[in-house]
């Protein structure tokens, strides 16, 4: 009899509990795989709806549920909220059997709470508008003690922990691997982030701080629309800031993604076949382009290179690498005022950069631009110097004599057609307009000047070697004429007067006699605007004046006697080995 009564009591309690559980009905509005994104959504719903709860599901996901209600109230709540547009159209009634724990509100436990029955809650008035839209509203999450924060932190799954590490890495506080483990490095990063935001640096983020960190991170990502893009033509997959750029055109070896919002952000995908020599050639070519400013770190290795550039108007980052005969990479540019954000974007792009496929960009893709010019390369502006003049080697160590005009107010001086061989001014004669340069890297010229030891022959034939067209031609031009006087028009003994037709680019070039001996250096036109000299009247600094400056610069000039005649074609070869293009850059 006692056993029978016990069974009846147990059965009654079981049925009562089951009935009670069935009475608790929830309106489930959303489910997400990570805690972090669920916490962000909860704040939006809690700003406009009551009875919002965050619960863990048996599947490992996280849900947002309203309630608990009786079935009648839950059905009415679902209909009302759907009419107002406050919850998604796919929201539904749930019995809560999959809810195994609650993480929001912090410290609450509504899973066993008495459900709201009819008449217990005053119905909310229907809104006057037909449709309401949920918008992010900043609401205050409760703050926590370190102990409470650590307890709420234990509910985070690995993706949620990794998301916090990624966000701290984004803002520069964390620089280790993304592993979801909150070790000493992660704790230190958390403390540093807290200190930067004015919080006590406990090294344990509260629920509110975690939401704030993730919100800030997501806000920056949203501002550029960072998303994975696969460009099959280039054979590249990577994250691109698609809120800022859109595909524009093919101009092999580049795919252009041009700016869409006037922010100055621009992306190039690089894709071509090649060898290590091709890669290193691309490294040099990229530095001649306006999109790669001269200031910035450069790194060239056997199979890849990195270029950073910045000036007052533009910043850029370029990366390219060689693999299995294919060179692939990218460049991104931005305005200096967005440097903090875009440097992070560039890092994400580099980390996500993945060559795909086994081919490079088809060289036949795209059309030739209508404004194709010599100063364009695949639609990109080639950087141009302020001016280019001529110079010539004066010793076996690569010292160069040129005109002071070529180096006046230059931020940077380069030699030859390469923009990477630089030189510095080591001596200058402003009165005569002479300058001596020394390359920053060792140079071994094929030939260098031999200055005439003696008096040149008056009205003898001379030739001026120079880059008449300022580098448009790859070799110097020879302009022939005669030596008209051993002095200037006003009797200047350091000058000689020439009868020869030259261009501004020839200034700084050597003046040679018929034997190939150097008589002097061509000076720029001496017109002062008040008088115009006849065509072909030009002047040169004589050998004696040049030698004086060279010795001041520590250069011992080579001397020679005029010895026979040299055929014009041999003179051209001799001059080409001696003469060098000197370019002045801002």
Secondary structure, 3 states (H helix, E strand, C coil): CHHHHHHHHHHHHHHHHHHHHHHCEEEEEEEECCHHHHHHHHHHHHCCCCCEEEEEECCCCEEEEEEEECHHHHHHHHHHHHHHCCCCCCCEEECCCCEEEEEECCCCCCCCCCCECCCCCCCCCCCCCCCCCCCCCCCCCCCCCHHHHHHHHCCCCHHHHHHHHHHHHHCCCCCCCCCCCCCHHHHHHHHHHHHHCCCCCCCCCCHHHHHHHHHHHHHHHHHHCEEEEEECCCCEEEEEECCCEEEEEEECCEEEEEECCCCCCEEEEEEEECCHHHHHHHHHHHCCECCCCCCCCEEECCCEEEEEEECCCCEEEEEEEEECCEEEEEEEEECHHHHHHHHHHHHHHHHHCEECCCCCCCCCCCCCCCCCCCCEECCEEECCCCEEEEEEECCCCCCEEEEHHHCCCCCEEEECCCCCCEEEEEEEECCCCEEEEEECCCCCCCCCCEEECCCCCCCCEEEEEECCCCCCCCCCEEEEEEEEECCCCCCCCCEEEEECCCCHHHCCCEEEECCCCEEEEECCCCCCCCCCCCCCEEEEEEHHHHHHHHHHCCCCCEEECCCCCCCHHHHHHHHHHHEEEEEEEC
